Amino acid sequence: MEEWKAPRGRQRAARRSRIGDGSIARPRCGGSSRTGRRLPHRTVFPCATQVVAGRSLRLSHCPCQSPCQSFGVLQVPALKIVLLNPPHRSIGSRVPGELLPPLGLLTIGGLLIDAGHAVRLVNADIAPMTVTEILSDLRRDLPDALLLGHSGSTSAHPAVLDITAAVRAEWPAMTIIYGGVHPTYHWAEILRAAPQIDVIVRGEGEVTTPALFDAIVSGRTLDNVPGLALRRTGHPVATRPAEMLRDLESTRIGWELVDFAEHSSWGGKRSVIMQFSRGGPHLRTYCGQRGFWTRWRHRDPVAFAKENAWLHREKGVDLINLADENPTSSRKVWKAFLEALVAESVPVLIVGSTRADDIVRDADILPLYKKAGCLRILLGLEGTDEATLQKVRKGGNRAKGQQAIHLLRAHGMIGLATFAVSFEEETDGDYLQLLRHLRA
């Protein structure tokens, strides 16, 4: 079982409660003073201590006017939170024994740790773990809240439903929170069909999730926390949308939650997944990335290169898998990252995805791609029928797809092409044409 990760000297709310139908149980002997003034959410009264301007003051009475016999502030984290990466058996391209760490949960975990919570990751995708094994893991050190999410999202959703139903049956009072792309788009349907799920985090979770837990600990209503979906009088409702995270450097990946030895890819190379950018500038009709991430944004190129180098030097990481849809959208920014990574002089390999158009655009700097460690580039060509590509607003064409693959091959990199099927504009004849094109 993984250990709890938390900053030292933080204080813990001395209670465990589940969010009900729109209500929140307040911390035992805590929350507000007798003057009605809101107290810091990590301060709880067991119970003759009050915190004013960051200082603990011993009182002769309980400020919440409750008959409490405890004394002093508990110097432990605000909440114990388990981040659960569910087992996911629907990725057909997975090589047995090779698995990347769950980047989304790690990013949320780092921020929750920094907010004063005790966090541990249960990566049920590694073995994979059965529902019984997951319950056993939770039972050994029961958390206050369970937060689930998966990069596979839709294909992992059935596993999420099975796990949360079992957790709710075992621990009726546990708070269960669900996030990711699939619940972001289908929150109302899920809340109607899965009563065991208390709250859904919609969209990016870096701002919303810490604010959600802050409200839970404080006893405040969740109605004012942007980016949530929950129930009111038994019906699914959504709070106002959360603002887009503009500064990607304001987040922190909780690498301390990971056992790096458990994660490998590309023939056993120690690997992690990272994200240089989010979103995409193209309004494709078939892709949910634009709706989830909204505008394209990027990490600081130099800082990102330094983090890549740190992972190699300190954690032995050999390969970085970029989760971006379009890390090369800005030639200037992407080139700055490649140059910064070359300057770090670490033998890190990079695999990722981008558009064929960008590879053709960058034909003159493909030697820099190779020098920086780019090994494989996945190109989402989607199809070969020009009329269909225009209808779905792909923004590319068959000729550029062919040119990009030839360019990558000429510079010693692997071009892996993917194609989408079942566009409503397609016919069986289009699939036959695609097969002929691939064989050519």
N, C-alpha and C positions, 0 to 999 in steps of 0.2 A: 504494500500500500504506500502511495506517495505521501510525503510529509507535507504539513501545512506550511505555506510560505506567507510571512507577514512581517511588516516593519516592527522594530522594537518600540516599547514604550507607548503603544497605542491602547485605547480603552475600549472595552467591549460592552455592548448592550446586553444586560443580563436577562435575556428572555428568548424564547423561540415561539414564533407565531406565524400562522399562515394568513395570507391576504384572502379575505373572503369576498363576498359579492359587493365590491366597491368600498369595503372598509378595511382599516388597518388596526391591528391591536397595538396599543402604545407600549413602549418599554415599561417593565415593572419598575415602579418608583422612579420614574424619570420623565423626560420630555419637556416639562415647563416648571418654572418655579411658582411659588404662591403669588408672585406679582404678575404672573401671566407672561413673563418674558421667556422667549424661546432659548433653550440652552443648547450648547454644542452637541451634535448628534452622537459623538463618541463618549459623552459623559453620562453616566447612569448613577442613580442614587441607591446604592445598597448601604446606608442611604443618608448618612449625615454629612455629606460633602457636596458643596456646590462649586462650580467653576465659573469664575468671573474674569474676563479678560485673560484667559489662559492660565489662571492661577487657581489651585485647589484651596478652598476655604472650608475649614471644619465648622459645622453648624451644630447648634444644640438641639435641633429638631429636624425632622425630615421636611424638605421644602415642598414636596408634593403632598404633604399632610396625610401620608399613609402610615399605618402602624408597622414600620420596617425596623428590623433589629440589626441589620448589617451596617458596617461602617467602612468608609474609604471608597475610593474609586478603583474599579478593577482595571489593572494595567494589562489588558489583553485586547485582541482585535475586536472591532465592532461586530462583525458577523463572521461565521464560518461558512464559506461558500465553496461548493464543489462545481467545477466546470467539467461537464461530461461530454466527451466526444463519442457518439454512439457507434456501434459496429455498422459497417457499411460494406455490403457484399455485392453491390451493383455496378462497380467500376470494372468494366471488362478488360481495361488495359493494365490492371494492376499485376505486377509480378509477385508471385508468392514470396513472403518473407521480406518484402520491401514496402516501406510506408513512410510518408512524410508527416511531421508534426502538424497539429491543427492551428494554423496561423491565426485565424479569427479569434479563437478562444484564448490563445496566448496574448494577443493584443488587449483583449478585455481584461484578462487576468493581471497583466502588469499594472494597469490603471487601478484595478480594485485593490491590489496590494498597496499601491501608493496612497490609496484613500484610507488605509488603515484596517482593511479586512484580512482575515486569514483565508487563504485560497489554496486549493490543491486541484490538480488535474487528474481525472480518471479517464484515461484513453482506452476506452473499450473497443477501439478499432484494431488494436495491435494483435490480440490473440486469434480471432476476436472473442470478447467475453460474452457469455450468455446472460440473459436477464437475471437468472439466479445468482450468478457470480457478481453482477453489478450490485444487486441488493446486499450481498454479503460484504462487499467492499464498503458500501455506505454504512452498513450496520456497525462496523468496527469503530467508526468515529463519525457519528451522525452530524451532518451539517445543518445549519439553519435554512439554507436555500440551495436548490439545485438549478443550475443554469445549463441548458443544452443548446448546441448548435453544431452544424456540420457544413463543410464546404460543398459536399454533394447535394445537400439540401433536399430537393424533391425526392430523389431515390433513397435518401436516408430517412424520410418522413415516417414510413411504416414502423421502422425500428424505434423512432422517438415515441410514437404512440404506445407501443408495447411497453417500453421502459417506464414511461410516465404513469401509465395505468397501474403497473405493478408497484411503483413507488407510492402512489396515492393510496393504494389498498393497504400497504404496509405502514405508512406514516401519514395519516390524514391531515396532520397539521403542517406538513412541510410545504414551504413556498416553492413552486415550480415555475420556472421562467424559460421561455423558448425564443430563440432568435435565429436569423439567417435569411437567405433570399426567399425560400419557399414560404415561410410564415409571414414574411413581409407582404407578399402578394396575396396570400390566402388567409389572412388573420381572422376574418369574420367566419369563414367556413370552419376553420380549426376550432375557434372558441365555441362554436355551436355544437360541433361533433365530439370535442374532447374536453369534458368538464374537469378533468384532472389538471389541465394547464391553467395556471392563474393569470399570467401576464405574457404578452408577446412584445418583444422589442422589434420595432419596425425600422428597417434601414440600418445605417451605420450605428454601431453600438458603443463607440468610444465615449461619447458624451452622455448618451441616454442611459446606459447601464449604471455607471457610478451615480448619476442623479436619481435613478430608480432606487438603488439601495440606500442612498442618503435619505430619501423620503420614507422608506420602510423603517429605518432605524429611528428617525425623528418622529414618526407617527403622523406625518403630513399626508394629505390626500395625494393620490397619484394623478388626479385630474390635471394638475399643473405641470406635470413632467412631459415634455414633448417627446414624440416618437414611440408611444406605447399603444397597445390595444388590450382591453380588459373588458370586464362585464359590469353593466349597471342594470340593476333590477332584472338580472338574468339574461340581458341582451348584450351582444358584442358592440363595443363602441371604441373609437380611436381618439386619442388626444391629438392636439395639433402636430403637424409634422415637425421633426427635429431639423434644425439647420444643418446644412452640409458642413462637414469638418474641413475647414479651409487649410489649416496648417497640419500637414501630416507629420511634422517633426514634434508636434505637441503630444503625440502618443508614445507609448513605450511597450515593446514586446516583452512579455514575461518569460524570458529564456530560462529563468531559474526554476520554472515549473517542468522543464523537459529533462529527460534522461537522453542525451544525444546518442548514446550507444544503441538505443532502440530504433533509430530512424536511419534508413538507408535507401538508396535508389541507384540505378545505373550500374548494376552488378556489384552491389555491396558497398558503394561509396557512402560515407557518412554525409547525410543530406538534410537540408532544411528548406522550407518554402518561405519566400519573402515577397514583398510587394513594393515595387518602385513607384508605381502610379495607380490611380483609380479612375474608373470611368472611361469614356471614349467620346471622341468628337463626332462620331458617325451615327446618324439616326436610323439604324437598321430596324426593320419591322419585326424581325424574329428574335431579337436579342434583348434580354432583360437587364443587361448590365447598365445601360444608360438610365433606366428607370430607378435602379437601386443605388448606383454610385453617383448619378447625375453628371456634373461637369468633370472634365479631365483635370486631374491634379497630379503633382509628382513630389517625391521626396527631394531633399537637398542632395544633389549629385555627389558631392564630396562626402557628406555625412553618411550617405548610403554606402558608398565605397568603403569607408572606414568600418562600418558595421559588418560588411562582408568580410573584410580582412580580420577583424576581431574574432568573428566566428571561426575562422580557420586557425588563427594563432592560439586562441584560448580554448576552443571547444573541439578542435580537430575536424571541422567541417570541410569536406572536399568539394561539395557540389551545392549550388544554389539554384533552386527551381523558382523561377519568377511566376507569380500568380496573375500578373497583369494581363489584361486583354490587349493593350496597346502601349507597351513601355517606350516605344520609339516614336510616339506621336510628334514630339518635338525633336527634330534632328539636333538642335543646339544643346538641349538638355541631356539627351541620350549620349551624345558624343562627349560631353563633360563628364558623365558618369564613367564611360569606358576609359577615358584618359586618367581619371582619378584612381580607378581600379588598377590600371597598369602601373601607376606610380606607387601603389601599395606593395607591388611585387610579391603577390601571393598566388600560389598555383590553384586558385579556385576555378572550377568549371561552372558554366552558366547554361541552363536550358530554359527556354521560355517560348512565348508566343508573340506573334505580331502580324501585321498585314503584309501581303506580298508587295503592295505599292511602296511601302517603306523600305523594303530590301532593295527594290529597283532604284529608289531615290538615293539610297546610301551605297550604291555600287562602288564609289570611290573610297569609302571608309570601311569596307568590309574587311580589309586587312587588320584594322583596329579592332573590329568585332573579334576576330580570331585571336589577336594578341591578348585581349582582355579575358579570354577564356570561354567565349561562346562556343558551345559544342553542338547544340541542336536548336533549331528554330521551328516551331510549329506554325504553319500557315493555314488559317481558316479560309480555304478557297470557296467552300460551300457548294459550288456547282460549276458547270461548264456552259450552261445555256445562257447566252447573253441577255435575252429578254427577261428570264427569271431573275437574274442578278440585278437588273435594273428595277424590277418590280419590288424586290425586297430591300432595295436601297443599299446593296452591298458596297457600291462605290469602287469596285474593281472589275477586272475582266480576265478572261481566260489567258490571253497573251501575257499579261503581267505575272500571272501565277506560274506559267511555264518559265518565264525569264527569271523569276526569283529563285526557283528551284535550281536552275542551271548556275546562277550566280553563287548560291550557297555551296553547291557541290564544287565549283571551281576554286573556292577559297577554303576548302577542307572542312566545311561544316555540313551538318545533316539538315536537310529540309524535309520536314514531316508535314504532309498535306492532309487536311481533314475536309470532309464534305458533309453537308446537311441534306437530309432527305425528307420527303413528305411536306414540302411547301405546297400550299393549295394551288399554286400556279403551275405545278409540275405535272407531267404525264409519264406513262410508262416509257414512251419514246425518249424522254429526257434521260431516264436512267440507262437506257441502252446506249445513248450517245455518251454518257458519262463513262461507261465501261469501255467503250471504244477509245475514248480520249485517254484513259488511264493505261490502256494497253499500247498506245502509240509511242 
